[in-house]
Amino acid sequence: MITIKQIKNIAKDIKEDKEWVNDSHTSAEHKGVCSGLDRLVGHLQELETTKDNNQINYTQTAIHVIFLLMLWFIFYVAMWIFY
């Protein structure tokens, strides 16, 4: 099972990766990714505090996040190649 702490660590790693940011367009994309990850973590923390000590399964959410990030990366690479 994936915990919220693991999701926070993954989000932190992704947000700290700025090697691909090299102009105003990629900077804007990076800001958008960071904003989305912050919103995801905030939403998960909100869910955690509203549950009455029930264990929350973050595995499915994490799979969706990873899938969306992979799609975003594929789109970014395709735009870079064909632009």
TISETOR-129619 format. One record per residue (C-alpha): residue number from 0; residue in three letters; chain; x, y, z. Coordinates in steps of 0.02 Angstrom, whole numbers, m for minus. Example, Ala and Ser with C-alpha at 12.3 -4.5 7.8 and 13.67 -1.06 7.14 Angstrom:
<recs>
- 0	ALA	A	615	m225	390
- 1	SER	A	684	m53	357
</recs>
This chain:
<recs>
- 0	MET	A	0	0	0
- 1	ILE	A	63	174	m42
- 2	THR	A	57	300	100
- 3	ILE	A	29	486	90
- 4	LYS	A	209	510	148
- 5	GLN	A	271	412	m4
- 6	ILE	A	161	517	m119
- 7	LYS	A	231	676	m40
- 8	ASN	A	409	613	m69
- 9	ILE	A	371	571	m251
- 10	ALA	A	292	743	m277
- 11	LYS	A	443	826	m196
- 12	ASP	A	563	732	m311
- 13	ILE	A	463	780	m465
- 14	LYS	A	452	962	m412
- 15	GLU	A	639	972	m379
- 16	ASP	A	684	904	m552
- 17	LYS	A	718	1062	m652
- 18	GLU	A	846	993	m775
- 19	TRP	A	723	1003	m919
- 20	VAL	A	670	1183	m881
- 21	ASN	A	765	1292	m1005
- 22	ASP	A	647	1429	m1066
- 23	SER	A	487	1521	m1022
- 24	HIS	A	377	1384	m1096
- 25	THR	A	454	1241	m999
- 26	SER	A	459	1352	m845
- 27	ALA	A	271	1377	m860
- 28	GLU	A	248	1189	m882
- 29	HIS	A	353	1156	m726
- 30	LYS	A	249	1280	m626
- 31	GLY	A	91	1191	m685
- 32	VAL	A	158	1020	m636
- 33	CYS	A	208	1087	m464
- 34	SER	A	38	1167	m441
- 35	GLY	A	m51	1005	m488
- 36	LEU	A	56	903	m369
- 37	ASP	A	25	1027	m228
- 38	ARG	A	m162	1016	m259
- 39	LEU	A	m155	825	m262
- 40	VAL	A	m60	816	m97
- 41	GLY	A	m175	945	m19
- 42	HIS	A	m328	848	m74
- 43	LEU	A	m259	685	m5
- 44	GLN	A	m217	769	161
- 45	GLU	A	m393	838	167
- 46	LEU	A	m464	664	137
- 47	GLU	A	m352	595	271
- 48	THR	A	m411	719	401
- 49	THR	A	m596	693	359
- 50	LYS	A	m591	505	375
- 51	ASP	A	m628	437	548
- 52	ASN	A	m465	344	572
- 53	ASN	A	m505	229	426
- 54	GLN	A	m355	177	324
- 55	ILE	A	m354	261	154
- 56	ASN	A	m289	164	6
- 57	TYR	A	m181	281	m98
- 58	THR	A	m123	149	m221
- 59	GLN	A	m255	183	m353
- 60	THR	A	m231	371	m339
- 61	ALA	A	m43	351	m357
- 62	ILE	A	m67	243	m512
- 63	HIS	A	m177	378	m589
- 64	VAL	A	m50	514	m549
- 65	ILE	A	93	414	m624
- 66	PHE	A	m11	377	m779
- 67	LEU	A	m55	562	m802
- 68	LEU	A	126	614	m778
- 69	MET	A	180	486	m908
- 70	LEU	A	51	553	m1031
- 71	TRP	A	110	730	m997
- 72	PHE	A	292	678	m1027
- 73	ILE	A	248	589	m1191
- 74	PHE	A	152	743	m1249
- 75	TYR	A	298	855	m1201
- 76	VAL	A	424	748	m1296
- 77	ALA	A	310	740	m1448
- 78	MET	A	290	929	m1447
- 79	TRP	A	478	950	m1431
- 80	ILE	A	511	833	m1578
- 81	PHE	A	379	905	m1694
- 82	TYR	A	392	1088	m1644
</recs>
